[in-house]
Amino acid sequence: MSNEEILSTLQELVAEQFAVDVESITLKTSLADDLGADSVDFVELVMAIEEAFDVGEIQDEDFTGMKTIGDAVAFIAGKLN
């Protein structure tokens, strides 16, 4: 799966979870600052990522370093390769 495909799928997940337009989500979109994600939102997003990308269980410490959509794409790409 290419980074573009990962981004596209992630954009759909984030748009649905945060009720924003897919087009407004870029690699630079900040999960906390731009989307207002709190700890519950992060947990729900991690669960959605685990299911959508079939990457197994993502540890909390793995996801805490993710600040932007770009960080999440890179993380997912690393898990898939």
mmCIF file of the N, C-alpha and C atoms, coordinates in Angstrom:
data_MODEL
# 
_entry.id   MODEL 
# 
loop_
_atom_site.group_PDB 
_atom_site.id 
_atom_site.type_symbol 
_atom_site.label_atom_id 
_atom_site.label_alt_id 
_atom_site.label_comp_id 
_atom_site.label_asym_id 
_atom_site.label_entity_id 
_atom_site.label_seq_id 
_atom_site.pdbx_PDB_ins_code 
_atom_site.Cartn_x 
_atom_site.Cartn_y 
_atom_site.Cartn_z 
_atom_site.occupancy 
_atom_site.B_iso_or_equiv 
_atom_site.pdbx_formal_charge 
_atom_site.auth_seq_id 
_atom_site.auth_comp_id 
_atom_site.auth_asym_id 
_atom_site.auth_atom_id 
_atom_site.pdbx_PDB_model_num 
ATOM 1   N N  . MET A 1 1  ? 0.860   -1.179 0.000  1.00 0.00 ? 1  MET A N  1 
ATOM 2   C CA . MET A 1 1  ? 0.000   0.000  0.000  1.00 0.00 ? 1  MET A CA 1 
ATOM 3   C C  . MET A 1 1  ? 0.903   1.238  0.000  1.00 0.00 ? 1  MET A C  1 
ATOM 4   N N  . SER A 1 2  ? 0.629   2.143  -0.919 1.00 0.00 ? 2  SER A N  1 
ATOM 5   C CA . SER A 1 2  ? 1.451   3.348  -1.036 1.00 0.00 ? 2  SER A CA 1 
ATOM 6   C C  . SER A 1 2  ? 1.062   4.367  0.040  1.00 0.00 ? 2  SER A C  1 
ATOM 7   N N  . ASN A 1 3  ? 1.948   5.337  0.258  1.00 0.00 ? 3  ASN A N  1 
ATOM 8   C CA . ASN A 1 3  ? 1.648   6.405  1.224  1.00 0.00 ? 3  ASN A CA 1 
ATOM 9   C C  . ASN A 1 3  ? 0.402   7.181  0.811  1.00 0.00 ? 3  ASN A C  1 
ATOM 10  N N  . GLU A 1 4  ? 0.202   7.333  -0.500 1.00 0.00 ? 4  GLU A N  1 
ATOM 11  C CA . GLU A 1 4  ? -0.984  8.043  -0.980 1.00 0.00 ? 4  GLU A CA 1 
ATOM 12  C C  . GLU A 1 4  ? -2.259  7.283  -0.634 1.00 0.00 ? 4  GLU A C  1 
ATOM 13  N N  . GLU A 1 5  ? -2.197  5.943  -0.773 1.00 0.00 ? 5  GLU A N  1 
ATOM 14  C CA . GLU A 1 5  ? -3.356  5.114  -0.418 1.00 0.00 ? 5  GLU A CA 1 
ATOM 15  C C  . GLU A 1 5  ? -3.617  5.147  1.085  1.00 0.00 ? 5  GLU A C  1 
ATOM 16  N N  . ILE A 1 6  ? -2.541  5.119  1.863  1.00 0.00 ? 6  ILE A N  1 
ATOM 17  C CA . ILE A 1 6  ? -2.672  5.214  3.326  1.00 0.00 ? 6  ILE A CA 1 
ATOM 18  C C  . ILE A 1 6  ? -3.307  6.551  3.689  1.00 0.00 ? 6  ILE A C  1 
ATOM 19  N N  . LEU A 1 7  ? -2.800  7.634  3.088  1.00 0.00 ? 7  LEU A N  1 
ATOM 20  C CA . LEU A 1 7  ? -3.340  8.969  3.368  1.00 0.00 ? 7  LEU A CA 1 
ATOM 21  C C  . LEU A 1 7  ? -4.824  9.032  3.028  1.00 0.00 ? 7  LEU A C  1 
ATOM 22  N N  . SER A 1 8  ? -5.188  8.512  1.882  1.00 0.00 ? 8  SER A N  1 
ATOM 23  C CA . SER A 1 8  ? -6.584  8.557  1.455  1.00 0.00 ? 8  SER A CA 1 
ATOM 24  C C  . SER A 1 8  ? -7.495  7.835  2.442  1.00 0.00 ? 8  SER A C  1 
ATOM 25  N N  . THR A 1 9  ? -7.097  6.643  2.857  1.00 0.00 ? 9  THR A N  1 
ATOM 26  C CA . THR A 1 9  ? -7.888  5.879  3.823  1.00 0.00 ? 9  THR A CA 1 
ATOM 27  C C  . THR A 1 9  ? -7.938  6.596  5.166  1.00 0.00 ? 9  THR A C  1 
ATOM 28  N N  . LEU A 1 10 ? -6.798  7.123  5.589  1.00 0.00 ? 10 LEU A N  1 
ATOM 29  C CA . LEU A 1 10 ? -6.733  7.833  6.862  1.00 0.00 ? 10 LEU A CA 1 
ATOM 30  C C  . LEU A 1 10 ? -7.578  9.099  6.831  1.00 0.00 ? 10 LEU A C  1 
ATOM 31  N N  . GLN A 1 11 ? -7.572  9.801  5.707  1.00 0.00 ? 11 GLN A N  1 
ATOM 32  C CA . GLN A 1 11 ? -8.408  10.995 5.566  1.00 0.00 ? 11 GLN A CA 1 
ATOM 33  C C  . GLN A 1 11 ? -9.886  10.645 5.765  1.00 0.00 ? 11 GLN A C  1 
ATOM 34  N N  . GLU A 1 12 ? -10.311 9.544  5.192  1.00 0.00 ? 12 GLU A N  1 
ATOM 35  C CA . GLU A 1 12 ? -11.704 9.123  5.338  1.00 0.00 ? 12 GLU A CA 1 
ATOM 36  C C  . GLU A 1 12 ? -12.030 8.793  6.791  1.00 0.00 ? 12 GLU A C  1 
ATOM 37  N N  . LEU A 1 13 ? -11.127 8.076  7.468  1.00 0.00 ? 13 LEU A N  1 
ATOM 38  C CA . LEU A 1 13 ? -11.339 7.736  8.881  1.00 0.00 ? 13 LEU A CA 1 
ATOM 39  C C  . LEU A 1 13 ? -11.431 8.992  9.742  1.00 0.00 ? 13 LEU A C  1 
ATOM 40  N N  . VAL A 1 14 ? -10.491 9.900  9.532  1.00 0.00 ? 14 VAL A N  1 
ATOM 41  C CA . VAL A 1 14 ? -10.436 11.125 10.335 1.00 0.00 ? 14 VAL A CA 1 
ATOM 42  C C  . VAL A 1 14 ? -11.636 12.019 10.038 1.00 0.00 ? 14 VAL A C  1 
ATOM 43  N N  . ALA A 1 15 ? -11.990 12.133 8.768  1.00 0.00 ? 15 ALA A N  1 
ATOM 44  C CA . ALA A 1 15 ? -13.139 12.964 8.397  1.00 0.00 ? 15 ALA A CA 1 
ATOM 45  C C  . ALA A 1 15 ? -14.410 12.461 9.069  1.00 0.00 ? 15 ALA A C  1 
ATOM 46  N N  . GLU A 1 16 ? -14.579 11.146 9.096  1.00 0.00 ? 16 GLU A N  1 
ATOM 47  C CA . GLU A 1 16 ? -15.765 10.570 9.725  1.00 0.00 ? 16 GLU A CA 1 
ATOM 48  C C  . GLU A 1 16 ? -15.737 10.779 11.241 1.00 0.00 ? 16 GLU A C  1 
ATOM 49  N N  . GLN A 1 17 ? -14.603 10.519 11.859 1.00 0.00 ? 17 GLN A N  1 
ATOM 50  C CA . GLN A 1 17 ? -14.507 10.616 13.317 1.00 0.00 ? 17 GLN A CA 1 
ATOM 51  C C  . GLN A 1 17 ? -14.639 12.050 13.817 1.00 0.00 ? 17 GLN A C  1 
ATOM 52  N N  . PHE A 1 18 ? -14.069 13.004 13.081 1.00 0.00 ? 18 PHE A N  1 
ATOM 53  C CA . PHE A 1 18 ? -14.037 14.381 13.552 1.00 0.00 ? 18 PHE A CA 1 
ATOM 54  C C  . PHE A 1 18 ? -15.032 15.294 12.837 1.00 0.00 ? 18 PHE A C  1 
ATOM 55  N N  . ALA A 1 19 ? -15.838 14.710 11.965 1.00 0.00 ? 19 ALA A N  1 
ATOM 56  C CA . ALA A 1 19 ? -16.877 15.457 11.236 1.00 0.00 ? 19 ALA A CA 1 
ATOM 57  C C  . ALA A 1 19 ? -16.301 16.676 10.511 1.00 0.00 ? 19 ALA A C  1 
ATOM 58  N N  . VAL A 1 20 ? -15.235 16.420 9.740  1.00 0.00 ? 20 VAL A N  1 
ATOM 59  C CA . VAL A 1 20 ? -14.620 17.465 8.914  1.00 0.00 ? 20 VAL A CA 1 
ATOM 60  C C  . VAL A 1 20 ? -14.582 16.972 7.472  1.00 0.00 ? 20 VAL A C  1 
ATOM 61  N N  . ASP A 1 21 ? -14.364 17.909 6.540  1.00 0.00 ? 21 ASP A N  1 
ATOM 62  C CA . ASP A 1 21 ? -14.268 17.550 5.130  1.00 0.00 ? 21 ASP A CA 1 
ATOM 63  C C  . ASP A 1 21 ? -12.955 16.829 4.862  1.00 0.00 ? 21 ASP A C  1 
ATOM 64  N N  . VAL A 1 22 ? -13.017 15.794 4.038  1.00 0.00 ? 22 VAL A N  1 
ATOM 65  C CA . VAL A 1 22 ? -11.820 15.034 3.669  1.00 0.00 ? 22 VAL A CA 1 
ATOM 66  C C  . VAL A 1 22 ? -10.767 15.959 3.078  1.00 0.00 ? 22 VAL A C  1 
ATOM 67  N N  . GLU A 1 23 ? -11.211 16.917 2.255  1.00 0.00 ? 23 GLU A N  1 
ATOM 68  C CA . GLU A 1 23 ? -10.277 17.818 1.576  1.00 0.00 ? 23 GLU A CA 1 
ATOM 69  C C  . GLU A 1 23 ? -9.497  18.714 2.545  1.00 0.00 ? 23 GLU A C  1 
ATOM 70  N N  . SER A 1 24 ? -10.025 18.889 3.753  1.00 0.00 ? 24 SER A N  1 
ATOM 71  C CA . SER A 1 24 ? -9.351  19.756 4.725  1.00 0.00 ? 24 SER A CA 1 
ATOM 72  C C  . SER A 1 24 ? -8.225  19.033 5.465  1.00 0.00 ? 24 SER A C  1 
ATOM 73  N N  . ILE A 1 25 ? -8.101  17.739 5.255  1.00 0.00 ? 25 ILE A N  1 
ATOM 74  C CA . ILE A 1 25 ? -7.104  16.940 5.968  1.00 0.00 ? 25 ILE A CA 1 
ATOM 75  C C  . ILE A 1 25 ? -5.885  16.743 5.078  1.00 0.00 ? 25 ILE A C  1 
ATOM 76  N N  . THR A 1 26 ? -4.749  17.263 5.542  1.00 0.00 ? 26 THR A N  1 
ATOM 77  C CA . THR A 1 26 ? -3.495  17.137 4.802  1.00 0.00 ? 26 THR A CA 1 
ATOM 78  C C  . THR A 1 26 ? -2.461  16.453 5.681  1.00 0.00 ? 26 THR A C  1 
ATOM 79  N N  . LEU A 1 27 ? -1.292  16.223 5.117  1.00 0.00 ? 27 LEU A N  1 
ATOM 80  C CA . LEU A 1 27 ? -0.214  15.620 5.903  1.00 0.00 ? 27 LEU A CA 1 
ATOM 81  C C  . LEU A 1 27 ? 0.187   16.502 7.087  1.00 0.00 ? 27 LEU A C  1 
ATOM 82  N N  . LYS A 1 28 ? -0.024  17.807 6.954  1.00 0.00 ? 28 LYS A N  1 
ATOM 83  C CA . LYS A 1 28 ? 0.371   18.747 8.009  1.00 0.00 ? 28 LYS A CA 1 
ATOM 84  C C  . LYS A 1 28 ? -0.722  18.986 9.046  1.00 0.00 ? 28 LYS A C  1 
ATOM 85  N N  . THR A 1 29 ? -1.902  18.395 8.857  1.00 0.00 ? 29 THR A N  1 
ATOM 86  C CA . THR A 1 29 ? -3.001  18.590 9.807  1.00 0.00 ? 29 THR A CA 1 
ATOM 87  C C  . THR A 1 29 ? -2.599  18.045 11.168 1.00 0.00 ? 29 THR A C  1 
ATOM 88  N N  . SER A 1 30 ? -2.681  18.902 12.189 1.00 0.00 ? 30 SER A N  1 
ATOM 89  C CA . SER A 1 30 ? -2.360  18.506 13.559 1.00 0.00 ? 30 SER A CA 1 
ATOM 90  C C  . SER A 1 30 ? -3.575  17.839 14.190 1.00 0.00 ? 30 SER A C  1 
ATOM 91  N N  . LEU A 1 31 ? -3.344  16.664 14.755 1.00 0.00 ? 31 LEU A N  1 
ATOM 92  C CA . LEU A 1 31 ? -4.443  15.939 15.390 1.00 0.00 ? 31 LEU A CA 1 
ATOM 93  C C  . LEU A 1 31 ? -5.028  16.726 16.556 1.00 0.00 ? 31 LEU A C  1 
ATOM 94  N N  . ALA A 1 32 ? -4.178  17.310 17.373 1.00 0.00 ? 32 ALA A N  1 
ATOM 95  C CA . ALA A 1 32 ? -4.662  18.040 18.550 1.00 0.00 ? 32 ALA A CA 1 
ATOM 96  C C  . ALA A 1 32 ? -5.069  19.468 18.202 1.00 0.00 ? 32 ALA A C  1 
ATOM 97  N N  . ASP A 1 33 ? -4.187  20.193 17.529 1.00 0.00 ? 33 ASP A N  1 
ATOM 98  C CA . ASP A 1 33 ? -4.431  21.619 17.283 1.00 0.00 ? 33 ASP A CA 1 
ATOM 99  C C  . ASP A 1 33 ? -5.518  21.871 16.238 1.00 0.00 ? 33 ASP A C  1 
ATOM 100 N N  . ASP A 1 34 ? -5.453  21.158 15.120 1.00 0.00 ? 34 ASP A N  1 
ATOM 101 C CA . ASP A 1 34 ? -6.411  21.404 14.038 1.00 0.00 ? 34 ASP A CA 1 
ATOM 102 C C  . ASP A 1 34 ? -7.722  20.646 14.213 1.00 0.00 ? 34 ASP A C  1 
ATOM 103 N N  . LEU A 1 35 ? -7.638  19.443 14.781 1.00 0.00 ? 35 LEU A N  1 
ATOM 104 C CA . LEU A 1 35 ? -8.834  18.614 14.909 1.00 0.00 ? 35 LEU A CA 1 
ATOM 105 C C  . LEU A 1 35 ? -9.403  18.603 16.326 1.00 0.00 ? 35 LEU A C  1 
ATOM 106 N N  . GLY A 1 36 ? -8.631  19.098 17.285 1.00 0.00 ? 36 GLY A N  1 
ATOM 107 C CA . GLY A 1 36 ? -9.099  19.133 18.665 1.00 0.00 ? 36 GLY A CA 1 
ATOM 108 C C  . GLY A 1 36 ? -9.191  17.758 19.309 1.00 0.00 ? 36 GLY A C  1 
ATOM 109 N N  . ALA A 1 37 ? -8.357  16.830 18.868 1.00 0.00 ? 37 ALA A N  1 
ATOM 110 C CA . ALA A 1 37 ? -8.395  15.463 19.394 1.00 0.00 ? 37 ALA A CA 1 
ATOM 111 C C  . ALA A 1 37 ? -7.983  15.425 20.857 1.00 0.00 ? 37 ALA A C  1 
ATOM 112 N N  . ASP A 1 38 ? -8.791  14.718 21.652 1.00 0.00 ? 38 ASP A N  1 
ATOM 113 C CA . ASP A 1 38 ? -8.424  14.474 23.046 1.00 0.00 ? 38 ASP A CA 1 
ATOM 114 C C  . ASP A 1 38 ? -8.045  13.004 23.193 1.00 0.00 ? 38 ASP A C  1 
ATOM 115 N N  . SER A 1 39 ? -7.786  12.567 24.409 1.00 0.00 ? 39 SER A N  1 
ATOM 116 C CA . SER A 1 39 ? -7.309  11.197 24.615 1.00 0.00 ? 39 SER A CA 1 
ATOM 117 C C  . SER A 1 39 ? -8.322  10.157 24.148 1.00 0.00 ? 39 SER A C  1 
ATOM 118 N N  . VAL A 1 40 ? -9.596  10.408 24.330 1.00 0.00 ? 40 VAL A N  1 
ATOM 119 C CA . VAL A 1 40 ? -10.628 9.476  23.871 1.00 0.00 ? 40 VAL A CA 1 
ATOM 120 C C  . VAL A 1 40 ? -10.628 9.408  22.345 1.00 0.00 ? 40 VAL A C  1 
ATOM 121 N N  . ASP A 1 41 ? -10.488 10.573 21.699 1.00 0.00 ? 41 ASP A N  1 
ATOM 122 C CA . ASP A 1 41 ? -10.426 10.609 20.236 1.00 0.00 ? 41 ASP A CA 1 
ATOM 123 C C  . ASP A 1 41 ? -9.236  9.807  19.719 1.00 0.00 ? 41 ASP A C  1 
ATOM 124 N N  . PHE A 1 42 ? -8.087  9.935  20.395 1.00 0.00 ? 42 PHE A N  1 
ATOM 125 C CA . PHE A 1 42 ? -6.902  9.195  19.976 1.00 0.00 ? 42 PHE A CA 1 
ATOM 126 C C  . PHE A 1 42 ? -7.144  7.692  20.069 1.00 0.00 ? 42 PHE A C  1 
ATOM 127 N N  . VAL A 1 43 ? -7.737  7.244  21.163 1.00 0.00 ? 43 VAL A N  1 
ATOM 128 C CA . VAL A 1 43 ? -8.015  5.812  21.341 1.00 0.00 ? 43 VAL A CA 1 
ATOM 129 C C  . VAL A 1 43 ? -8.943  5.317  20.232 1.00 0.00 ? 43 VAL A C  1 
ATOM 130 N N  . GLU A 1 44 ? -9.991  6.077  19.953 1.00 0.00 ? 44 GLU A N  1 
ATOM 131 C CA . GLU A 1 44 ? -10.926 5.680  18.895 1.00 0.00 ? 44 GLU A CA 1 
ATOM 132 C C  . GLU A 1 44 ? -10.246 5.666  17.534 1.00 0.00 ? 44 GLU A C  1 
ATOM 133 N N  . LEU A 1 45 ? -9.390  6.637  17.274 1.00 0.00 ? 45 LEU A N  1 
ATOM 134 C CA . LEU A 1 45 ? -8.680  6.689  16.004 1.00 0.00 ? 45 LEU A CA 1 
ATOM 135 C C  . LEU A 1 45 ? -7.715  5.505  15.873 1.00 0.00 ? 45 LEU A C  1 
ATOM 136 N N  . VAL A 1 46 ? -7.017  5.191  16.949 1.00 0.00 ? 46 VAL A N  1 
ATOM 137 C CA . VAL A 1 46 ? -6.093  4.050  16.930 1.00 0.00 ? 46 VAL A CA 1 
ATOM 138 C C  . VAL A 1 46 ? -6.857  2.764  16.624 1.00 0.00 ? 46 VAL A C  1 
ATOM 139 N N  . MET A 1 47 ? -8.005  2.581  17.255 1.00 0.00 ? 47 MET A N  1 
ATOM 140 C CA . MET A 1 47 ? -8.804  1.383  16.996 1.00 0.00 ? 47 MET A CA 1 
ATOM 141 C C  . MET A 1 47 ? -9.261  1.337  15.542 1.00 0.00 ? 47 MET A C  1 
ATOM 142 N N  . ALA A 1 48 ? -9.650  2.469  14.990 1.00 0.00 ? 48 ALA A N  1 
ATOM 143 C CA . ALA A 1 48 ? -10.072 2.524  13.593 1.00 0.00 ? 48 ALA A CA 1 
ATOM 144 C C  . ALA A 1 48 ? -8.900  2.206  12.659 1.00 0.00 ? 48 ALA A C  1 
ATOM 145 N N  . ILE A 1 49 ? -7.717  2.718  12.994 1.00 0.00 ? 49 ILE A N  1 
ATOM 146 C CA . ILE A 1 49 ? -6.514  2.442  12.190 1.00 0.00 ? 49 ILE A CA 1 
ATOM 147 C C  . ILE A 1 49 ? -6.171  0.956  12.249 1.00 0.00 ? 49 ILE A C  1 
ATOM 148 N N  . GLU A 1 50 ? -6.214  0.385  13.444 1.00 0.00 ? 50 GLU A N  1 
ATOM 149 C CA . GLU A 1 50 ? -5.911  -1.036 13.595 1.00 0.00 ? 50 GLU A CA 1 
ATOM 150 C C  . GLU A 1 50 ? -6.814  -1.881 12.702 1.00 0.00 ? 50 GLU A C  1 
ATOM 151 N N  . GLU A 1 51 ? -8.095  -1.540 12.685 1.00 0.00 ? 51 GLU A N  1 
ATOM 152 C CA . GLU A 1 51 ? -9.059  -2.298 11.898 1.00 0.00 ? 51 GLU A CA 1 
ATOM 153 C C  . GLU A 1 51 ? -8.909  -2.035 10.398 1.00 0.00 ? 51 GLU A C  1 
ATOM 154 N N  . ALA A 1 52 ? -8.800  -0.779 10.020 1.00 0.00 ? 52 ALA A N  1 
ATOM 155 C CA . ALA A 1 52 ? -8.761  -0.419 8.594  1.00 0.00 ? 52 ALA A CA 1 
ATOM 156 C C  . ALA A 1 52 ? -7.498  -0.922 7.900  1.00 0.00 ? 52 ALA A C  1 
ATOM 157 N N  . PHE A 1 53 ? -6.379  -0.906 8.617  1.00 0.00 ? 53 PHE A N  1 
ATOM 158 C CA . PHE A 1 53 ? -5.110  -1.270 7.993  1.00 0.00 ? 53 PHE A CA 1 
ATOM 159 C C  . PHE A 1 53 ? -4.628  -2.661 8.401  1.00 0.00 ? 53 PHE A C  1 
ATOM 160 N N  . ASP A 1 54 ? -5.351  -3.326 9.305  1.00 0.00 ? 54 ASP A N  1 
ATOM 161 C CA . ASP A 1 54 ? -5.002  -4.673 9.760  1.00 0.00 ? 54 ASP A CA 1 
ATOM 162 C C  . ASP A 1 54 ? -3.539  -4.755 10.208 1.00 0.00 ? 54 ASP A C  1 
ATOM 163 N N  . VAL A 1 55 ? -3.162  -3.821 11.092 1.00 0.00 ? 55 VAL A N  1 
ATOM 164 C CA . VAL A 1 55 ? -1.773  -3.746 11.562 1.00 0.00 ? 55 VAL A CA 1 
ATOM 165 C C  . VAL A 1 55 ? -1.586  -4.344 12.954 1.00 0.00 ? 55 VAL A C  1 
ATOM 166 N N  . GLY A 1 56 ? -2.615  -4.996 13.468 1.00 0.00 ? 56 GLY A N  1 
ATOM 167 C CA . GLY A 1 56 ? -2.514  -5.544 14.807 1.00 0.00 ? 56 GLY A CA 1 
ATOM 168 C C  . GLY A 1 56 ? -2.677  -4.441 15.840 1.00 0.00 ? 56 GLY A C  1 
ATOM 169 N N  . GLU A 1 57 ? -2.373  -4.777 17.075 1.00 0.00 ? 57 GLU A N  1 
ATOM 170 C CA . GLU A 1 57 ? -2.561  -3.811 18.159 1.00 0.00 ? 57 GLU A CA 1 
ATOM 171 C C  . GLU A 1 57 ? -1.441  -2.774 18.161 1.00 0.00 ? 57 GLU A C  1 
ATOM 172 N N  . ILE A 1 58 ? -1.824  -1.516 18.216 1.00 0.00 ? 58 ILE A N  1 
ATOM 173 C CA . ILE A 1 58 ? -0.867  -0.411 18.283 1.00 0.00 ? 58 ILE A CA 1 
ATOM 174 C C  . ILE A 1 58 ? -0.712  -0.025 19.750 1.00 0.00 ? 58 ILE A C  1 
ATOM 175 N N  . GLN A 1 59 ? 0.517   -0.037 20.221 1.00 0.00 ? 59 GLN A N  1 
ATOM 176 C CA . GLN A 1 59 ? 0.789   0.312  21.610 1.00 0.00 ? 59 GLN A CA 1 
ATOM 177 C C  . GLN A 1 59 ? 0.632   1.819  21.828 1.00 0.00 ? 59 GLN A C  1 
ATOM 178 N N  . ASP A 1 60 ? 0.195   2.191  23.025 1.00 0.00 ? 60 ASP A N  1 
ATOM 179 C CA . ASP A 1 60 ? -0.011  3.610  23.340 1.00 0.00 ? 60 ASP A CA 1 
ATOM 180 C C  . ASP A 1 60 ? 1.237   4.448  23.078 1.00 0.00 ? 60 ASP A C  1 
ATOM 181 N N  . GLU A 1 61 ? 2.396   3.920  23.482 1.00 0.00 ? 61 GLU A N  1 
ATOM 182 C CA . GLU A 1 61 ? 3.625   4.695  23.324 1.00 0.00 ? 61 GLU A CA 1 
ATOM 183 C C  . GLU A 1 61 ? 3.983   4.893  21.851 1.00 0.00 ? 61 GLU A C  1 
ATOM 184 N N  . ASP A 1 62 ? 3.530   3.999  20.985 1.00 0.00 ? 62 ASP A N  1 
ATOM 185 C CA . ASP A 1 62 ? 3.774   4.163  19.554 1.00 0.00 ? 62 ASP A CA 1 
ATOM 186 C C  . ASP A 1 62 ? 2.981   5.334  18.997 1.00 0.00 ? 62 ASP A C  1 
ATOM 187 N N  . PHE A 1 63 ? 1.774   5.512  19.503 1.00 0.00 ? 63 PHE A N  1 
ATOM 188 C CA . PHE A 1 63 ? 0.899   6.537  18.935 1.00 0.00 ? 63 PHE A CA 1 
ATOM 189 C C  . PHE A 1 63 ? 1.085   7.899  19.588 1.00 0.00 ? 63 PHE A C  1 
ATOM 190 N N  . THR A 1 64 ? 1.675   7.956  20.783 1.00 0.00 ? 64 THR A N  1 
ATOM 191 C CA . THR A 1 64 ? 1.813   9.242  21.467 1.00 0.00 ? 64 THR A CA 1 
ATOM 192 C C  . THR A 1 64 ? 2.734   10.201 20.730 1.00 0.00 ? 64 THR A C  1 
ATOM 193 N N  . GLY A 1 65 ? 3.646   9.700  19.915 1.00 0.00 ? 65 GLY A N  1 
ATOM 194 C CA . GLY A 1 65 ? 4.552   10.558 19.169 1.00 0.00 ? 65 GLY A CA 1 
ATOM 195 C C  . GLY A 1 65 ? 3.932   11.144 17.917 1.00 0.00 ? 65 GLY A C  1 
ATOM 196 N N  . MET A 1 66 ? 2.746   10.688 17.578 1.00 0.00 ? 66 MET A N  1 
ATOM 197 C CA . MET A 1 66 ? 2.099   11.167 16.359 1.00 0.00 ? 66 MET A CA 1 
ATOM 198 C C  . MET A 1 66 ? 1.375   12.478 16.626 1.00 0.00 ? 66 MET A C  1 
ATOM 199 N N  . LYS A 1 67 ? 1.831   13.514 15.969 1.00 0.00 ? 67 LYS A N  1 
ATOM 200 C CA . LYS A 1 67 ? 1.232   14.833 16.145 1.00 0.00 ? 67 LYS A CA 1 
ATOM 201 C C  . LYS A 1 67 ? 0.412   15.259 14.937 1.00 0.00 ? 67 LYS A C  1 
ATOM 202 N N  . THR A 1 68 ? 0.805   14.759 13.759 1.00 0.00 ? 68 THR A N  1 
ATOM 203 C CA . THR A 1 68 ? 0.138   15.171 12.519 1.00 0.00 ? 68 THR A CA 1 
ATOM 204 C C  . THR A 1 68 ? -0.348  13.948 11.742 1.00 0.00 ? 68 THR A C  1 
ATOM 205 N N  . ILE A 1 69 ? -1.155  14.208 10.745 1.00 0.00 ? 69 ILE A N  1 
ATOM 206 C CA . ILE A 1 69 ? -1.604  13.142 9.848  1.00 0.00 ? 69 ILE A CA 1 
ATOM 207 C C  . ILE A 1 69 ? -0.389  12.524 9.147  1.00 0.00 ? 69 ILE A C  1 
ATOM 208 N N  . GLY A 1 70 ? 0.575   13.346 8.788  1.00 0.00 ? 70 GLY A N  1 
ATOM 209 C CA . GLY A 1 70 ? 1.810   12.840 8.166  1.00 0.00 ? 70 GLY A CA 1 
ATOM 210 C C  . GLY A 1 70 ? 2.538   11.860 9.061  1.00 0.00 ? 70 GLY A C  1 
ATOM 211 N N  . ASP A 1 71 ? 2.600   12.154 10.360 1.00 0.00 ? 71 ASP A N  1 
ATOM 212 C CA . ASP A 1 71 ? 3.215   11.227 11.317 1.00 0.00 ? 71 ASP A CA 1 
ATOM 213 C C  . ASP A 1 71 ? 2.479   9.893  11.312 1.00 0.00 ? 71 ASP A C  1 
ATOM 214 N N  . ALA A 1 72 ? 1.161   9.957  11.281 1.00 0.00 ? 72 ALA A N  1 
ATOM 215 C CA . ALA A 1 72 ? 0.341   8.742  11.286 1.00 0.00 ? 72 ALA A CA 1 
ATOM 216 C C  . ALA A 1 72 ? 0.561   7.936  10.008 1.00 0.00 ? 72 ALA A C  1 
ATOM 217 N N  . VAL A 1 73 ? 0.632   8.617  8.863  1.00 0.00 ? 73 VAL A N  1 
ATOM 218 C CA . VAL A 1 73 ? 0.881   7.927  7.591  1.00 0.00 ? 73 VAL A CA 1 
ATOM 219 C C  . VAL A 1 73 ? 2.213   7.218  7.647  1.00 0.00 ? 73 VAL A C  1 
ATOM 220 N N  . ALA A 1 74 ? 3.255   7.894  8.130  1.00 0.00 ? 74 ALA A N  1 
ATOM 221 C CA . ALA A 1 74 ? 4.590   7.283  8.215  1.00 0.00 ? 74 ALA A CA 1 
ATOM 222 C C  . ALA A 1 74 ? 4.579   6.092  9.150  1.00 0.00 ? 74 ALA A C  1 
ATOM 223 N N  . PHE A 1 75 ? 3.891   6.198  10.270 1.00 0.00 ? 75 PHE A N  1 
ATOM 224 C CA . PHE A 1 75 ? 3.801   5.097  11.231 1.00 0.00 ? 75 PHE A CA 1 
ATOM 225 C C  . PHE A 1 75 ? 3.129   3.891  10.592 1.00 0.00 ? 75 PHE A C  1 
ATOM 226 N N  . ILE A 1 76 ? 1.980   4.127  9.952  1.00 0.00 ? 76 ILE A N  1 
ATOM 227 C CA . ILE A 1 76 ? 1.227   3.042  9.330  1.00 0.00 ? 76 ILE A CA 1 
ATOM 228 C C  . ILE A 1 76 ? 2.046   2.390  8.219  1.00 0.00 ? 76 ILE A C  1 
ATOM 229 N N  . ALA A 1 77 ? 2.714   3.213  7.409  1.00 0.00 ? 77 ALA A N  1 
ATOM 230 C CA . ALA A 1 77 ? 3.555   2.682  6.333  1.00 0.00 ? 77 ALA A CA 1 
ATOM 231 C C  . ALA A 1 77 ? 4.641   1.780  6.905  1.00 0.00 ? 77 ALA A C  1 
ATOM 232 N N  . GLY A 1 78 ? 5.229   2.189  8.035  1.00 0.00 ? 78 GLY A N  1 
ATOM 233 C CA . GLY A 1 78 ? 6.244   1.380  8.685  1.00 0.00 ? 78 GLY A CA 1 
ATOM 234 C C  . GLY A 1 78 ? 5.711   0.062  9.197  1.00 0.00 ? 78 GLY A C  1 
ATOM 235 N N  . LYS A 1 79 ? 4.483   0.068  9.690  1.00 0.00 ? 79 LYS A N  1 
ATOM 236 C CA . LYS A 1 79 ? 3.852   -1.166 10.189 1.00 0.00 ? 79 LYS A CA 1 
ATOM 237 C C  . LYS A 1 79 ? 3.503   -2.115 9.042  1.00 0.00 ? 79 LYS A C  1 
ATOM 238 N N  . LEU A 1 80 ? 3.173   -1.560 7.883  1.00 0.00 ? 80 LEU A N  1 
ATOM 239 C CA . LEU A 1 80 ? 2.765   -2.384 6.744  1.00 0.00 ? 80 LEU A CA 1 
ATOM 240 C C  . LEU A 1 80 ? 3.938   -2.976 5.982  1.00 0.00 ? 80 LEU A C  1 
ATOM 241 N N  . ASN A 1 81 ? 5.116   -2.389 6.138  1.00 0.00 ? 81 ASN A N  1 
ATOM 242 C CA . ASN A 1 81 ? 6.295   -2.866 5.384  1.00 0.00 ? 81 ASN A CA 1 
ATOM 243 C C  . ASN A 1 81 ? 7.163   -3.773 6.210  1.00 0.00 ? 81 ASN A C  1 
# 
